[in-house]
């Protein structure tokens, strides 16, 4: 039988094993000529147990470059690789699997120097600070439009430019607390205790990690039941407002209230508690569809509960310049709402999505990324517009 090189050597069976070539037919020189295995002709060597089937070339011996092109790691003749070392446990606000996947990310290394320069430059220049504390509610009943992301990154950017900022996390998921590196497990005093148990707001406010001047009132999963518990409370729609009034909010320049994706009592409390409303709008059709309902709710709150509430800012998020839809949605929003729409749009950015897994905002995780630069520009517009309105 003619086998060709690398598939079997029945004509060299009488040579010592050390002189016989090894290959897929005889991995590691093992196997004896003349022993027929399943699918082997008599006189062909038996394949090693666990090795590749007879007649199939191994990746480790190919020369076409296919393995390298697809990122395949040669198996070394079927030899088992040593098990990976133990992983380190995740820290607060950090996903172990995501951290493992991103630990060698090239973008972080490439932008490290730029990021440090951008951060130092931002801290050197302070933006105008308002004469009185601005309480801004960030709401949209549509989920996934960037409410929490915008709350955290606008707050971080404002704090990095000298403002004193408090983030009130009203979302039971507690994502804003996670992104700011603040603990929010069930035993932590949270905004739930303020709304239901009348705990002073000063007892739950804690500083955020990594960024001076930035503070957080965290949310826990207990807040998920607050919607039902608030029903029987007196003045249920204004409990957050009363908590803010009894707290020294004048110590802050901004209070940003992050809302859940609904129009329930938690969001109504946020609308009653705030003086301004910032609406993040994803540049897609579904985000526009629910905007009318939000505007009607705002009108009802203004008429009956909080006459001072005004829609002062609309922020376009997740903008994809490659699609006509995003441009059309942005144009429709600007035509309808006019000057309240910020000039800055927030592009889709992987770095913005990665940052919370490290318990950070994108402003500290990768300040040189497109998402961080966009949020910095948006925060600058918010600060300067507020200063202009105050004058």
N, C-alpha and C positions, 0 to 999 in steps of 0.2 A: 504493500500500500504506500502510495506517495502522499506524504503529509505536508510538505512545505515547511519552511523554517518557523520555529516558534510554536508548532502545534503537536509535535511528537517526534521521537527519534528511535524507532524500533530497530534500525540498523546499527545502533551504537549501544545496544543493551549489554554487550559483553565488556564494555569499558568500566573502569572503576567509577563509583558515583561522583567523586570529586572532579573527574574529567568530563562529566556529561554536562551540557548546558542546561540551565534552568529556564523555565518559561511557563506560559499558561498551562501547558500540558503537564509540566512537572514543577509546580510551584515550590521554590526553595529546594529543588533537587529531590523532593520526596516522591513516593510512588514507584512502583516496580513495573518494568516493561513486561508485557505478556499477561498482566492482570487486567481483565476486562471489567470495567465498571458499567453502570447503566448508561446505555447510549454510546459506549465505546466499542470500536471494532477490536477483535482479538489482536494482541500485540501492541495496542496503544496503552499509554500510561493512564492509570486511574486518577481522576482529579481529586485534589485535596478536599476533605469534608468542609463544607461552608464556602468553598471557592467558587469561581465562576463556572457555569456549565461548559461542557466540552464543546469546542468549536467557536467559542466567543472570546474575542481579544479583551484583555483587561485594560481599564483606563490608564493604569499606571505605566503601561508599556506603549501607549499610542504615541505617534509622532505628529499627528495632524494638528495638534493645538486645540482640539475641540474642548478638552477638559479645562484648559486655561480660560478659554473664551466664556464658558458657562460658569466658571468659578468652582469647578469640581475639585475636590481634594483626593489625590490618588490613594487607593486603599492599601498599597504596599503588600500586595499579594494576599489580601484578606486578613492581615494582621490587625488586631483590635487596638484602637487608640486608647490611651489612658483616660480614665474618666475625668471630667473637668473638676477643678477645685471647688470648694464650697463657696457659695455666693454670700456676699455680705447682705445683711438684712437692710430693708429700706428705712430711711429716716422719715421724720414727719413730712407728710405731703409729697412723698416720693414713691413712684412705682418701681418695684425691683426689676420687673421684666423690661420696662421701658428704659430704665437706667442702664441695664446690661446691654440693650440693643444700641443705645446712643453713646456709650462711653468712648467709642473710637470715632465719633462723628468728625469728619474732616472740616466741616464748616466752622465748628467751634474753634479749632486751632487756627484756621486761616483768618478768622475775624477777631482773634483775641486781642491783638495789638490795636486794631482799629476800634474795638469796643471800649478799651480802656481810655483811649483818647476822646472818644465821643462822650463817655460818662464824665470824665474830668471837665470837659468843655461845658457840659450841661450844668454841672454843679456850680461853675464859676459865675454863670449869668442867672440872675433871679428875674422872674416874671413879675408883673404888677400884682399886688395882693389886694383883695377886695376890702372895703372899709368895714363891712359886716360879714358874718359867716354866711356863705351861700349853701343852702341845703338843696341838693340836686337829687331827684329821684330818677333812677335809670330803669325804665320799664318798657315791656312789650310782651303781650300775652303769647306771642309766637315763640316757640322754643328754638334754640340753636341759632339765634341771630347775633349773638355776641354781647349779651348784657353783662354777664360776669366778666368776660375778658376785657370789655371796655371799662367796666368799673375799676378793675384792678390796675390796668395799665395807665388809665388816665390819672388815677390816684397816685400811682408810683411816679409818674412823670411830673405831676404838680409838686409832690413832696421833694423830688430831686432838684426842684428850682426854688426851694425855700419856703413853700407853703406848708402849713400845718393841716393835715388831711385825716379825716376819720371815715372809714368804710363800715357801713352798717350792713351786715349780711342777713337779708331776710329770706334767703332761699334755703329750704330744708336740706338741700343737697350739700350745702356748705362749701361749694367750690371756691368762692372768693376767699374764705378762710384758709383753704388748702393752698391757694396760689400765693397768699401772703405769709405762708409758713407758720400759721397760728393753729394751735391744737384745738380740736373741736369734737372730742369724743363726748359720750353721754354724761360724764361726771363734771364736765367743764361748765361753769356758769355762762349762760348764753343769752341771746336776745329773746329766747323763749321765756326765761325767767322774768325778763323785763315786761313782756306783754301779758303774761298770765299771772305771775306771782308778785307783780309790782316791785321787783327788785330795782334799785337805782342803776341807771346806765353806767355810772362811774365804777360800779363793782364788776363789770364784765369787760370793759375796754382794756385792751392789751396792746403793746407796741408790736408792729410787724417786724419780721427779721430782715436784716440786710439794708433797710432803708430808714434813715432817721426821719423824724417828723411824720411818719405814717403809722396810723393806729387802726385797730379793727375791733368791732363788736361781733364776735363769732356767732355762727349758727350751728345747731346740732340737729340730729334727726328728730329730737323731741318736737321741733317746730312743725313737723308734718301733721301733728295732731292739734296744732294751735287753731287751725281753721274751724274745727268743730268746737273747741273749748271757748273760742272767742264769741260764739253765738250767744251764750248766756251772760256775757260780761256787759256791764254798764258802759256806755259810750265806747262800744267795741271798735268803731271806725277810727277813733282818735287817740288810742292808747299810746301809740308810738309818738304822736305829736306831744302829748303831755310828758312823756319820758324825756324827749328832747328839750322841752321848755324848762324842765327841772334840772337839766344838766347844763354845765357851763360850756355851751357850744361856741361862745365868743372866743374861747381859747383856740378855736380852729378857724381856718380860712374857708375850708370846704368840708361838708358832710355829704358823702355819696352813698345813696341807699340802693343796694342791689336787690332786685325783685325776683320772685319766682315766675316761671312762664305760665301765668294764669291771671285772671281778673277777680280772684277771690279776696277774702278779708285781709290777707297779708299785703297784697298789692294796693288795696284801698287804703290801708293804714299808711303805706308809703306815700301814696298820692296826697293824703291829708297832711302827712308830716312834712312834706317838701314844699318849697316855694317855686322851684323850677323843675321842669320835666325834660329829660334827655331821652330820646327814642332812638335806639340802634335799629337800623333797617338793613337786613340782608338784601343784596342786589339780586333778588329772585322774585318771581311772581307771587308765590304763597305769602311772602312777607308783606307784600302790598295788600293782599286780600284781607288780612286781619287788622290792618291799620285803621280802617274806618270804625271798627268796633271800639278800638282803644280811644280814638278821638271822642266818640260818643260818651264813653265812660268818664273821660277827663271833663267833658262839659257838665255831666251830672255832678261830679265831685265839686267843680267850681260853683255850681248853682246852689248846692245844699250844704257842703262841708268845708270847702277851702277856697274862698274867692280869690286868694292871692296866687293860686297855682296857674302857671303859664308854661306853654310849650316853648322853651327857649332854644333848644338845640336838637337837631336831627343829625345822626352820624351814619353814613353809609359804610357798611362793613362787608367783608368777604367779597370784595370787588375783583372780578376776573376780567382783565382787559382783553382777553382773547375772545370773549363772547359778545355778541350784539345785544343779548338779553340784559347783561349787566349795564351796558351803556344806556339802553332804553329805560330800564328801571330808574337809574340815576337821573336821567332827564325828566321823567315823569314826576319824581319826588321833588326835584328842584322847581319845576313849573308850578306844582301845587302848593308847596310850602315856602318857596321864596328864600329869603335871606336867613331863615333859621337853620337851613342846611349848611353844615360846615363845608368849606372848600376842600378840605382834606378828606380823602376816602381811604379806608383801611383795606389793603389788598389781602388776598389769601396768602398765608405764610405758615410754613411748617414750623418755624421757630416759635411762633406764637402758641401753637398747639403743644410743642414739646415742653415749654417752660413750666407749666403747672406740675409736671411729674417730678420736678426738682424742687417744688415748694417755692417757686420764684415767679415774678412777673417777667415778661420778655424784656423789660427795661434793664434788668440786672442779668438775665440769662444770656442775652445776646444783643447788647445795645446797638450794634452796627447793622442789625438785620433790617429788612424792609418794613417788617411789622412794627418794630420798635421805633424806627424813624417816623413812620406814619402816625403812631399814637402820640409821639412827642409833638408833632406838628398840630395834631388835633387838640391836645391839651393846651398848647400855646394859643390856639384860637379861642378856646373856652376862657382862658385866663384874660386875654386882651379884650375879648368882647364883654366880659363881666366888668372889667375896669372902665371901659368906655361907657357902659350903661350906668355905672355908679356915678360917673362924672356928669 
